[in-house]
Amino acid sequence: MASHGTSNLPPDFVIPKECKAGVVINEGPNYELKVEMVPVPEPGPGQVLIKLNATGICYSDIHFMLNDLGAKGMSTFGIRSPGHEGAGVVVKLGENVKSWKVGDRAGVKPIWDTCGSCELCWDDKEMHCAKAIPTGMLVAGTFQQYIVSPAKYTSPIPDGVSDYVAGPIMCSASTVYRSLAESNLKAGNWAVFPGGGGGVGIQGVQLAKAVGFRPIVVDTGAAKRKLALDMGAEAFVDFKEVANATEEVIKIADGKGAHGVFVTATSAYSSAIAYTGSRVGAVVMCIGLPAAGTATIGCDPSIFCYKNLTVKGTLVGSMRDTAKALEFAQRGMLQQVAEVFPIDRLPEAVEKLKSGQVAGRCVVDFNL
């Protein structure tokens, strides 16, 4: 079972020669994902070897497998395993690693490493570093149980936060935490989450509630309704059950509209600005990454002027954002919202996420 908050490395632990991994075959629109045995890597200087207990599954992983983001595919770099939401334990240290010890709990994020010496890295914006290395794209990702990670950019996981929670925090929670912070909303403001019943959105609902915002979720289905309300949403608007979801949201938000809209579901970009209604000073935060060329967001420039409207994008969380999100989890403000699968059922979990059938997050437990 995945750790429930402390290291679970037995004293007689032996590192195997091979481990299970989700491997992508025929990357592109007809990709296939299989679970195979792959060699366990050796940590180089400044690196740690991590035995992952759990990994979350992000829709970005599906984009990597589909190769539809308009960039070079992971196969270009010899990478076969995506994934970037890993939680586990350090099992071996590379040369010159002083900041970690065997048995420490560790997490792997969407950004595997950065240069550490540019103004973006110095200014808590290292995810935009020109030399940033995306996990699961340029290096093996967290669909592989044993992976190496740079000691300086590996995230410590505190006691009291289970791997099922910590894994998704590495991407979904830290990503949406960054967006919430950059929105500059205030306590008491209405925060709308189109697609908020999904993995990133539901983490956003919890964090928004924790910092005093008033979350409204727009999604569909009884499971997502229950999850959203249980996790702190003040209202749930089922877009399949109401005549006009936008009008319903505006009515709930004081009859004016949202102070902030946090778009995690890419299909919602077309209607995102409408949720702000007549609210002056509202902000629309772009979070979800659509396939290249499939979505746009905008309106008449006069509307931006008259309403003092802002549209802003964020990418993923920084090292600091991840630490902050883990603190919220340690305080009980981020709960487990995951459906758990054994590694052998990874392809099934991915297909379930791809078809929009998941309320919350999918997490794979390598130890089941």
C-alpha positions in Angstrom: 0.0 0.0 0.0 1.1 3.6 -0.5 2.6 5.3 2.5 0.2 7.2 4.7 2.7 9.8 5.8 6.1 8.3 6.7 8.8 6.3 4.9 7.9 2.7 4.4 11.4 1.5 3.3 12.2 -1.8 5.1 15.7 -2.2 6.7 16.6 -5.1 4.4 15.5 -3.3 1.2 17.3 -4.3 -2.0 17.1 -2.2 -5.1 16.0 -4.4 -8.0 17.6 -4.5 -11.5 14.2 -3.9 -13.2 10.9 -2.2 -12.4 7.4 -1.8 -13.8 6.7 1.2 -16.0 3.9 2.5 -18.2 5.5 2.6 -21.7 4.1 4.5 -24.7 4.1 2.7 -28.1 3.3 4.5 -31.3 3.2 8.0 -29.8 0.5 10.1 -31.5 -3.3 9.8 -32.1 -3.2 6.0 -32.1 -0.8 5.6 -29.2 -0.8 2.5 -27.0 0.2 2.4 -23.4 1.6 -0.9 -22.0 3.1 -1.9 -18.6 6.5 -3.4 -19.1 9.7 -4.1 -17.1 12.4 -1.5 -17.7 15.9 -1.1 -16.2 16.3 0.7 -12.9 18.5 3.7 -13.5 21.6 4.7 -11.5 21.7 8.2 -9.9 24.4 10.4 -11.3 26.3 13.1 -9.3 23.9 15.4 -7.6 20.9 13.0 -8.1 18.8 10.8 -6.0 17.2 7.5 -6.9 13.5 7.5 -5.9 11.3 4.4 -5.5 7.8 5.8 -6.2 4.9 4.5 -4.2 2.3 6.4 -6.2 1.9 8.6 -9.2 -1.0 10.8 -10.2 -2.2 10.9 -13.8 -2.6 14.3 -15.4 -4.3 15.1 -18.7 -0.9 16.6 -19.8 0.4 13.0 -19.7 -2.3 12.2 -22.3 -1.2 15.2 -24.4 2.4 13.9 -24.3 1.2 10.5 -25.5 -1.0 12.0 -28.2 1.8 14.4 -29.1 -0.7 17.2 -29.7 0.7 20.2 -28.0 2.6 21.4 -31.0 6.1 20.6 -29.6 8.5 17.8 -30.2 7.3 14.4 -28.9 8.9 12.6 -26.0 10.1 9.9 -28.3 12.4 12.5 -29.9 14.3 12.5 -26.7 14.2 8.7 -26.3 11.6 8.9 -23.5 8.8 6.3 -23.3 7.2 6.9 -19.9 5.4 10.1 -19.2 4.1 11.2 -15.7 5.0 14.0 -13.4 3.1 13.5 -10.1 5.3 11.1 -8.2 5.5 10.4 -4.5 7.9 8.0 -2.9 11.1 7.5 -1.0 14.8 8.0 -1.7 16.6 4.7 -1.9 20.1 5.7 -3.2 22.2 8.9 -3.3 24.4 10.0 -6.2 27.8 11.4 -5.6 28.0 14.8 -3.7 24.4 14.6 -2.4 24.4 16.1 1.1 20.8 17.3 1.4 19.0 14.0 1.3 19.4 10.6 3.1 18.1 7.2 2.2 14.6 6.8 3.5 13.5 10.4 3.1 10.1 10.9 1.4 10.4 12.7 -1.9 8.2 14.0 -4.7 8.8 14.6 -8.4 7.1 17.5 -10.2 6.2 18.5 -13.8 9.6 20.4 -14.0 12.4 18.0 -13.4 15.2 20.6 -13.2 16.0 24.2 -14.1 19.3 26.1 -14.5 18.9 27.8 -11.1 21.0 30.8 -12.2 18.7 33.0 -14.4 16.4 35.8 -13.2 13.3 33.6 -13.6 14.8 31.0 -11.3 15.7 33.6 -8.8 12.2 35.2 -8.9 10.1 32.1 -8.1 9.3 31.7 -11.8 11.6 28.8 -12.6 8.9 26.9 -14.5 9.5 29.4 -17.3 13.3 29.0 -17.3 14.6 28.6 -20.8 16.6 25.5 -19.6 13.8 23.9 -17.7 13.5 20.1 -18.2 9.9 18.8 -18.4 9.4 15.5 -16.5 8.1 12.7 -18.7 9.2 14.6 -21.9 13.0 15.1 -21.8 13.5 12.6 -18.9 11.7 9.5 -17.8 8.5 10.3 -15.9 6.6 9.0 -12.9 4.9 6.2 -14.8 8.1 4.4 -14.1 8.5 3.2 -10.5 12.2 3.9 -10.0 13.4 7.2 -11.4 16.3 9.6 -10.8 15.8 13.2 -9.7 18.1 16.2 -9.1 18.6 16.5 -5.4 18.3 20.3 -5.6 14.9 20.2 -7.3 13.3 17.2 -5.5 10.4 18.1 -3.2 10.5 16.9 0.4 7.1 15.4 1.5 6.2 16.0 5.1 4.9 13.4 7.5 1.2 13.3 7.8 0.6 13.6 4.0 -0.1 10.3 2.3 1.4 9.5 -1.1 -2.1 9.4 -2.6 -2.4 13.1 -1.7 1.2 14.1 -2.2 1.5 12.7 -5.7 -1.3 14.9 -7.2 0.0 17.9 -5.2 3.2 17.8 -7.3 1.3 19.0 -10.3 -2.5 19.6 -9.9 -2.5 21.3 -6.5 0.6 23.3 -6.9 -0.4 24.4 -10.4 -3.8 25.7 -9.2 -2.3 27.1 -6.0 0.0 29.2 -8.3 -3.0 30.4 -10.3 -5.0 31.3 -7.2 -2.1 33.3 -5.9 -1.5 35.2 -9.1 -5.2 36.0 -9.5 -4.9 38.5 -6.6 -8.5 37.7 -5.5 -9.4 38.5 -1.9 -11.3 36.6 0.8 -15.0 36.6 0.1 -14.5 36.8 -3.7 -16.4 34.4 -6.0 -14.2 31.9 -7.7 -15.7 29.9 -10.6 -14.2 26.5 -11.6 -15.5 25.3 -15.0 -14.7 21.6 -15.0 -14.1 21.8 -11.2 -15.0 18.2 -10.6 -11.8 17.1 -12.3 -8.4 16.5 -10.8 -7.0 20.0 -11.0 -10.3 21.8 -10.4 -11.2 19.9 -7.3 -7.8 20.7 -5.8 -8.5 24.3 -6.7 -11.8 24.2 -4.9 -10.2 23.0 -1.7 -7.4 25.6 -1.8 -9.8 28.4 -2.7 -12.0 27.5 0.3 -8.9 27.4 2.5 -7.8 30.9 1.6 -11.3 32.3 1.9 -12.6 32.5 -1.6 -16.2 31.3 -2.4 -16.0 28.5 -5.0 -18.6 27.7 -7.6 -18.1 24.5 -9.7 -19.5 24.1 -13.2 -19.5 20.5 -14.2 -21.9 17.6 -14.7 -22.9 14.4 -13.0 -24.0 13.3 -9.5 -20.5 12.1 -8.5 -18.8 15.4 -9.4 -21.6 17.3 -7.7 -21.1 15.4 -4.4 -17.4 15.6 -4.6 -17.4 19.4 -5.3 -19.8 20.1 -2.5 -18.0 17.8 0.0 -14.7 19.6 -0.9 -16.0 23.1 -0.1 -17.9 24.4 -3.2 -20.7 26.8 -2.2 -22.6 25.9 -5.3 -22.6 23.3 -8.1 -24.0 24.2 -11.5 -24.7 21.2 -13.7 -24.4 22.5 -17.3 -26.5 19.6 -18.6 -29.4 20.3 -16.1 -29.8 24.1 -16.3 -30.9 26.1 -19.4 -28.0 28.5 -19.2 -25.0 27.7 -16.9 -23.5 31.2 -17.4 -26.7 32.9 -16.2 -27.0 30.5 -13.2 -23.4 31.3 -12.2 -24.0 35.1 -12.4 -27.2 34.8 -10.4 -25.3 32.9 -7.6 -22.4 35.4 -7.7 -24.5 38.3 -6.3 -26.2 38.8 -9.7 -22.9 40.4 -11.0 -20.6 37.5 -11.9 -17.4 35.9 -10.8 -14.4 37.8 -9.4 -12.2 35.1 -10.9 -12.6 32.2 -13.3 -10.1 29.4 -13.1 -10.2 27.4 -16.4 -8.9 23.9 -15.9 -11.2 22.2 -18.5 -10.1 23.3 -21.9 -13.6 23.0 -23.4 -14.6 25.9 -21.1 -12.3 28.5 -22.7 -15.1 29.6 -25.1 -17.4 30.6 -22.2 -14.9 31.6 -19.6 -15.2 35.4 -19.9 -19.0 35.2 -19.9 -18.9 33.9 -16.3 -17.6 37.4 -15.1 -20.9 38.9 -16.1 -20.9 42.7 -15.3 -18.2 42.3 -12.6 -15.6 45.1 -12.9 -12.0 44.1 -12.2 -12.6 40.3 -12.8 -9.8 38.0 -13.9 -9.9 34.9 -16.0 -7.0 32.5 -15.2 -5.9 30.1 -18.0 -4.6 26.8 -16.5 -5.6 23.8 -18.7 -3.5 23.3 -21.8 -5.6 22.5 -24.9 -4.3 20.6 -27.9 -2.5 23.0 -30.2 -4.9 25.1 -32.4 -8.1 23.9 -30.7 -9.1 26.8 -28.4 -9.0 30.5 -28.2 -10.1 33.0 -25.5 -11.0 36.7 -26.1 -13.7 39.2 -26.7 -14.2 42.8 -28.0 -11.3 44.9 -26.6 -13.8 47.5 -25.4 -15.1 44.9 -22.9 -11.6 44.6 -21.4 -11.5 48.4 -21.1 -15.0 49.0 -19.7 -14.8 46.1 -17.2 -11.1 46.4 -16.3 -11.0 42.7 -17.3 -7.8 40.7 -17.1 -7.0 37.4 -18.8 -3.9 35.7 -17.5 -2.1 32.4 -17.8 0.0 30.3 -15.4 1.9 27.1 -16.2 2.7 24.9 -13.2 3.8 25.5 -9.6 7.2 26.5 -8.5 9.3 24.7 -5.8 7.8 27.1 -3.3 4.2 26.6 -4.5 4.6 22.8 -4.0 5.9 23.3 -0.5 2.9 25.6 0.3 0.4 23.1 -1.2 2.0 20.4 0.9 1.5 22.6 4.0 -2.2 22.9 3.3 -2.4 19.1 3.0 -0.5 18.6 6.3 -3.1 20.9 7.9 -5.9 18.8 6.6 -7.1 21.3 4.0 -6.3 19.2 1.0 -8.0 15.8 1.2 -7.6 12.6 -0.9 -9.7 13.0 -4.0 -8.3 10.0 -5.9 -9.5 6.8 -7.4 -6.6 4.4 -6.9 -5.4 1.8 -9.5 -2.6 -0.8 -9.3 0.2 -0.2 -11.8 -1.0 -3.1 -14.0 -4.2 -1.2 -14.6 -2.5 2.0 -15.6 -3.8 1.9 -19.2 -7.4 1.5 -17.9 -6.9 4.5 -15.6 -5.6 6.6 -18.4 -8.5 5.8 -20.7 -10.9 6.6 -17.9 -9.4 10.0 -17.5 -9.3 10.6 -21.3 -13.0 9.9 -21.6 -13.9 12.3 -18.7 -15.2 9.6 -16.4 -13.1 10.6 -13.4 -14.4 12.6 -10.4 -11.2 14.0 -8.9 -7.8 12.4 -9.7 -6.6 9.0 -10.8 -3.6 7.7 -8.7 -1.6 4.6 -9.5 -0.2 2.6 -6.5 3.0 0.8 -7.5 2.8 -1.5 -4.5 -0.7 -2.9 -5.0 
